[in-house]
Amino acid sequence: MKVSFATDIKPLFRPIDVAHMQRHGVMLDDFAYMSNPRNALAVQATLTGNPPSMPPGGPYWTPQQLDIYARWIADGYQP
């Protein structure tokens, strides 16, 4: 089964994360924005950096959450 933005990815972002990033023009809860490969990969880079820079101050995503996000990208940004 392919990973879905609506059911698998969007719920990973806490409301505080969405609000914080909206101020920076990053729409974590918007499929049209997030399904743009440039945006999705930029978000992935902030989640997986060393150290991660998102969410600000943590808690950082678990390896399982990062895997789900990577699978969503690999699955072709399913809605």
C-alpha positions as CSV (number, residue, x, y, z in Angstrom):
1,M,0.0,0.0,0.0
2,K,1.3,3.4,-1.0
3,V,1.9,6.1,1.6
4,S,-0.7,8.9,1.5
5,F,-0.2,12.6,2.4
6,A,-3.6,12.9,4.0
7,T,-3.5,9.8,6.1
8,D,0.2,9.2,6.7
9,I,2.2,12.4,6.3
10,K,0.0,15.3,7.3
11,P,-0.7,13.8,10.8
12,L,3.1,13.7,11.5
13,F,3.2,17.5,11.6
14,R,2.0,18.9,14.9
15,P,-0.2,22.1,14.8
16,I,2.7,24.0,16.3
17,D,5.0,22.8,13.5
18,V,2.5,23.9,10.9
19,A,2.0,27.3,12.4
20,H,5.7,27.9,12.9
21,M,6.6,27.0,9.4
22,Q,3.7,29.0,7.8
23,R,5.5,32.1,9.0
24,H,8.4,31.1,6.8
25,G,6.2,30.3,3.8
26,V,6.4,26.6,4.2
27,M,2.9,25.0,4.1
28,L,3.4,21.6,5.8
29,D,-0.3,20.9,5.8
30,D,-0.9,21.7,2.1
31,F,-0.7,18.8,-0.3
32,A,-0.2,21.1,-3.4
33,Y,2.8,22.7,-1.7
34,M,4.3,19.6,-0.2
35,S,3.8,17.5,-3.4
36,N,6.2,19.8,-5.2
37,P,9.4,17.8,-5.2
38,R,11.6,20.8,-4.4
39,N,9.5,21.6,-1.3
40,A,9.2,18.0,-0.1
41,L,12.9,17.4,-0.4
42,A,13.7,20.7,1.4
43,V,11.4,19.6,4.3
44,Q,13.1,16.2,4.3
45,A,16.5,17.8,4.6
46,T,15.4,19.8,7.7
47,L,14.0,16.6,9.2
48,T,17.1,14.5,8.6
49,G,20.0,17.0,9.0
50,N,22.7,16.5,11.5
51,P,21.4,17.8,13.8
52,P,17.8,18.1,12.4
53,S,16.5,21.6,12.3
54,M,12.8,20.7,12.4
55,P,10.8,20.7,14.4
56,P,12.6,23.6,16.1
57,G,13.9,22.3,19.5
58,G,12.5,18.8,18.9
59,P,11.2,16.3,19.5
60,Y,12.8,15.2,16.3
61,W,11.2,12.5,14.2
62,T,11.8,8.9,14.9
63,P,13.5,6.7,12.3
64,Q,10.0,5.2,11.6
65,Q,8.5,8.6,10.9
66,L,11.4,9.5,8.6
67,D,11.0,6.2,6.8
68,I,7.3,6.9,6.2
69,Y,8.2,10.3,4.8
70,A,10.8,8.9,2.5
71,R,8.4,6.2,1.3
72,W,5.8,8.9,0.5
73,I,8.4,10.6,-1.7
74,A,9.4,7.3,-3.3
75,D,5.7,6.4,-3.9
76,G,5.3,9.6,-6.0
77,Y,3.7,12.0,-3.6
78,Q,0.4,10.3,-3.3
79,P,-2.5,12.5,-2.0
